[in-house]
Amino acid sequence: MRFFEYEAREIVKRAGIPVTDYGFTTDPAEARAIAERIGGPTVIKSQVLTGGRMKAGGVKFADTPAEAEAHARAILALEINGHMPRGVLVDPKAEVEQEYYAGVVWDGIRKQPVMIFSPVGGIDIEQVAAEQPDKVGRRHFSNILPFSEFQAKEVIASTGVTGSALNKLVPIVTRLAKLFTANDMILAEINPLGRLADGSFVALDAHMDIENEARGRHKPLLADLGVGDEETRQAREATPFELAGEEVDATDHRGVAGNVTEFDGNLGLVIGAGGGSLTLFDAVRAHGGHPANYCEIGGNPSVAKACGLAKLVLQKPGVDKIAVMMSIVSNTRVDIVARGVIKACLELGYDPAEKIAIFRIPGAWEEEGFKILEQYHVEYADRSVSLNEAARRAVEKIGADAS
Amino acid sequence: MRKDGVFIAVDVDDAVVADSALAAKLVEVCPVDIYALAQGPPATLDIVEANLDECVLCRLCLDAAPPGTIKVLKLYDSESVLV
């Protein structure tokens, strides 16, 4: 779950990292009052959960409080990439001598956080890494053991930063690592981290993203920030198809049959089990297939729930066939899922043998499941057929070029 | 009384249907609510058609009733009887 900049700044501030004397508001007149309090040139920044604010006119500079009010009014009415702003952040226009970058991101492959630091900030770190790789320091660290100042020093010093700047940056980077692990984040980024004329450092912008599943552990923080339980903060709003998937999953406590994501292909997917969904989705694409959706099914859903999910996917416009596939071996009952997907076909007036491109769920009660599939002449495969091969057969059946 | 789903059918002897105590026991043991009590009095056994295909073949109803009085049939397997 992503945080707005004004929320991320608050988190940074609470961690003991210096921030500017900013203010957040939804009212242009209050923006003027904040600018008066700041006293001097200000920056008015749209608070939206999307990039490209500057280019879209969502960041403006003001020399006077009256100008700050006018900019705030304009920005509050400005839609950026389909997002209306939550409010505006009124920030002092800092006299920055140099912009740095400090960030921590979760490395899903190493299963560890990685600290990233650069003396080149204010632009995307990916761009710095591509153009000036020697100016990017990285270090993985434990999310159990505390990140030490020595580790911070190593990362910063590896980019050529020395002396007073190094000493002042160490506690900032250490605190950033601490706030990352303490708040179950997957991204904690300060960019730019500005060095002012007096040599001090201040966070000028921050991006934070908390693990969705950890929201329950951070209710006090979220309540303090005014983040409601109903706010999903996803990159885009759920589509009606995806919302219908949530409804299917909510019909019964047994198992999972939902977490649907909409795509525009012609091969509907009823996939799951222990990360199998991602693998199978990728395998379908690797064979030239065009998935109509991503989803997750497993943990022994009821027949009605499996049926509901399959019906939802089958009824999606553009779907020609569905592929029912699960991971290497699963404890989900094959016969129950088989009943569900076949029932979905029958209730929609389809021939299961025609609509189910392939059924490959190795797991519990396989033999019973295979009897059901044979009864309806559905092509199925057991565990001797790999996920990759099952995906290939599904794509072959639907025609890789059809979409 | 026999009722059929798409995949599963359940056939219960009339004596079991009329036995209130046994009916209550069947309602209690079935994990997927295939059995229900019909309006009485006296309360009799009913089969919830909508739940028939949820049958997990657990045999709990077979164990709760006298032998041979309940038959769970797999319609996808030539009506083979769960034993």
Interface residues (C-beta under 8 A of the other chain):
Chain A: S302 V303 A304 R333 D335 I336 R339 I342 K343 L346 E368 K371 I372 Q375 Y376
Chain B: V6 F7 V32 D53 E54 V56 L57 K74 Y76 D77
